[in-house]
Amino acid sequence: MTERNGVKVAVVGVGHFGRNHARILSTLPNVQLEAVVDINRGRAVEVANQVGAQAETDVTALPGRVEAVIVAVPTEFHYPVVLPLLERGLSVLVEKPMALTVAEADEMVEAASAAGAILAVGHTERHNPAVAAALPLVKAPRFIEVHRIGAFTARSLDVDVVFDLMIHDLDIVQSVVGNEVESIEAVGVPVLTDHVDIANVRIRFASGCLVNLTASRISRDRVRKLRFFQRDAYISVDCAEQQAESWHVDRTTESIPIINGGKLEAPMGEPLEYELADFIDAVSTGGQPRVDGKGGRSALALAQRVAVEMKEGEGRFIDG
């Protein structure tokens, strides 16, 4: 194994997501990928050989060997894996949703703060170049429309589509609107699994902004679009194509509106690579990652409110 300089990192869980984390980390110039950890020994060895790292089956082998850890195990194991790492002072980037419950998320945030460790959450879409180019232009939106639709896959079926897909957009929306929610209307339907596979949610924020979100993992199409409407301006983002547009109205002295704008400059790139680079930079400098523990906790809390409203709405429908 070739010795590399940089932040010493390990990846815990090298299934679908973890493999990609390991692949990218092994190419970053300021990273030394020390180990990959998976309870499946064969999988750990396979990935370790691919990326030039040590294979481990127990996360307790990491303290003292690394400075930072990427956790990409199933959601139910986030809390028991992440909390001890943070308490040992290791910085952690954990996949979304950051925990099963808000109480677990709170403990993780507190542990990171107490140990002076960096805690980041893998809301990868915030690192999408098109999203990054568009969000600074979103000012006091009045209406936001979101569609995140994808084909059925065998991954992340242990959670509702709200926690699997929609949580990305809940995070983005809160980053521009805030956390004060006045009302939520939600409906969800289990179609191919025992969990909700398609959901539509309508959220009214205290600012007056109304947000309509649709998420599905059972479509034949792939759509990942956000549209922001605000006074005299319209901003659209296509996350899949990594393209964004901004249009605004310039009013002349004669009150004749002139529409200006067009495509925004957004360099193509892999959002996961930008996310990992952001995390490594935070670990190196002691700065804040783009989506820290508090941000991940906020998105989780809103997703849970949506899930509760969905269940209560289903009960009203059945009782109706």
N, C-alpha and C positions, 0 to 999 in steps of 0.2 A: 504494500500500500504506500502510495506516494505521500509524504508529509507536506501539508500545506499550512500557510500562515493564515491567521484570521480568527474570527469568533468560533470557538468549538461548539458544535451543535449536534444534537441527536434528533431522530424522528421516531416517535412512538406510534406504532400502528402503520403498517405499510401495505394496506389494502389499496382500493382504488385511488383515494386521495393521497394517502401517505406515500405511495410510489412516486407521484408527481412532485411532492415536496422534496423527496430525496433526490430525484433526478435533477431538479433545478438547483438545489443547494450544492450539489456536487460540482456545479459549473460556475458558481459565483466566486469571484476572485478573492473576496474578503471573508471567506467561510472555510472552516475545516470541518467537514462532516465526519464526526468521530464514530457514530454508531447508529444503527437502525435496530429498533426493538419491536418484536412481534411475538405473541404467544405461540404462533405457528412457526416452529423452528425452521422448517423448510423454506417458508416464505421469507423469513428474516435473512437466511443465508443467500437465497436467490437475489434479493434486492441489494444486500450488502456487497455481493460480488459485482453487481452491475455498477455500483457507484463508488466502489473503493473504500468501504467502511467496515467496521466490526459488526458482527451479528450478535444480538443479545435477545433473550426471551424474558428478561425480568427488568422492569424499570428501576429497581433499586440498585442496579449496577451503574447507574449514570452519575449520581452525585460524586464530585471530586474529579470527574473526567470531562465535563462539559460546562459551558456557561449558560446555554439556552437550549430549549427543547420545543419541538413542534409536536403537538398532540393531535393525532388524527384517528383515534379509536372511536367506536360507536358512542353516541351521545350519553348513554346511561353510564359510561365509564369515565366521562370527562372529570367529574368532581373527584372521585377517589384517586385518579391518576394525577390530576393537576395540583390539587391542594398540597400534598406532601412535597412536591417539587418546589412550589412557591415558598413553602415554609422553610425549605433548605436554602432559599435565596437564589434559586435558578429562575431565569426569565422564561416565560412560556408564551407561545402562540398556540391557542386552542381553536380547533375548527368550530364553526357555528352549527347549531346553537351552542352557546358556551356551556350550558348545563341543562339539567332536566327541570330545575325549579329556580325561581328568583332567589330563594333562600340560599341555595348552593352557590349561585352566582355572587351573592353578597359576601359569602365567606371567602370566595376566591379573590374578590377585589380587596377585601380587608387583609388577607394574607399577603398579597403582593405589596400593599402599602406598608405593612408592618416590616417586611423583609427588605424593602427597597428594591424589589424586583420589577421587571417590566412584564405586564400582562397585556397581550394583544389577542384580538378575536378575529377569526378568519372570514370576515365579510368581504370576500374577494372582489365583489362588484364595485366597491368603493375605490378600488385600484384600477378599474377599467379606464383606459385613457379617455374614452368618450365621456364617461361620467365625470371624471376629474376636470375635463375641459368645460363641461356644462354647468356644474353646480355653482361655481362662483357667480354665474349670471342670474341665478334664481334668487329673486328678492321678493319677499312677501307674496308668494303664489296664492291664488284664490281657488284654483282647481287643479288637481293632479290626477292623471289617468295612467294606470300601470297594467301591462299585460306581460306575464311571465308564463309561457306555455311550452311544454316540452313533451317528448315521447316517453313512453314507459320504459324504465330500466329496473334492474334488480337491486339497486343500491338505495340506501336511506329509506327503506320501507318500514323502519321501526318507528317513524314519526309521521304526523300529518303533513300534508303539502305546505301548510302554513309555516312549519318549522324547517322544512326541507328547502323550499324555494321562496315563498313569499317573504320570509324573514329578511332576505337581502334587500327587498324594496322597502320594508318597514324601517330598516336601518337608514336607507337613503332618504326617505321621506322625513324621518325625525331629524336628520342632520340639517335640513333646511327649514322645517316648520316648528320644531320643538317637541316637547314631550307632553304638553297639556292637552289631553283628549276630552272632548265633551260627550261624544256618543259614538257607538259602534253598532253597525248592523252587519250580520255575517250569516252566510249559508255555506255549508260544505257537504259534499256527497262522497261516501266511500263507493268506488266503482270496481276496481280491480284488486283492492287490498282491504284489510280490516280497518284501515285508517282513512281519513279524508284524502281523496285524490284530486279533487277539484273544488275550488273555493272562490267565492266572490265576497268582498268586504267593502263596506262604505264607512269611512271614518271622518268625523267632523272634529277639527281641532279648535282650541280656544281662540286662535287667531282668526277664525272664520273660514279657514281653508277646508275644502271638502276633497277627500281623496277616495278614489274608486280603484280597487285592486282586484285583479283576477289572476289566479295561479292554477295551473293544471299540469299534471305529469302523465296524462293519458291521451295526449293529442298526437296526430300524425305530423303536425307542423311544429316549427321551433320559432317562437316569438319572444323577444325580450326587449320591450319598449317602454319608455317613460315619456310622458308629455306634461309639461308644466305650463300653465296659463296664468299670467299675471297682467296687471294693468299695462296696456300698450306693448306687451311682449308675449312671445310664444317660444318655448325652448323644447326641442325634442331630442331624445337619445335612443339610439338603437344599440343596445349592449352587445348583441350577437355580432353585428357588423362593425362595431366600434366606430360608429359615426354619430355626429351630433350637429344640430342646426339651431341657430338662434335668429329670430325675426322680431323686429321692433318697429313701432310707429313713431315717426318724427313728425311733429305738428308744426306747420309753418304759421307765419303771422296771419295768413289768410284762412287759417283753420282747415287747410286741405291736408289730410293725412298722407304721408309718404312712407311706404313700407321699405325698410332696409334690412339687410342681414344676409344670411346664407350659411354655408357649411363652416363649422368650427375646425380649427387645426387640432388634430388629435392623432399623434403618432401610433401606429399599430404596434401592439406588443402583448405579451402574455400577462394578464392581470395577476396571476399567481406569482410570477416572477417579481413584479412590482411590489406585491404584498410582502413577500419574503425579504426583499431588499429593504423595504421600509422597516420591517421588524429588526433586521440585523443592524440597521443604522441606529435605531432606538437603543438597542442593547449596547452598541459601541459608544454612543455619545451620551446615554442617559436621558435622551429625549422621549417624547411621547409618540407612540405609533398612531397611525391615522385612525384606527378603530381600537381604542383601549378597552380595558375591562368594564369601565362604566358605560361606554357606548354599547358594548355587547350585551351588558345587563339590561340596558334600556330597550334594546330591540327584542330581547327575550321577554321582558315584562309586557310589552305591547302584543307580541305574538300570543302570549298566554291569555291576555284579555280577549283577543280575537277568538281563541279556541274556546274559552268559556262562553262567550256570546253565541258561538256556533252551536254548542251543546244546548244552551238554554233555548235558543231559537228552535232547535229540533224538538225539544220537549213541548214547546208551545204549539208547534205544528201537529204533533201527535195527539196532544190533549184537546186541540182545537175542535 
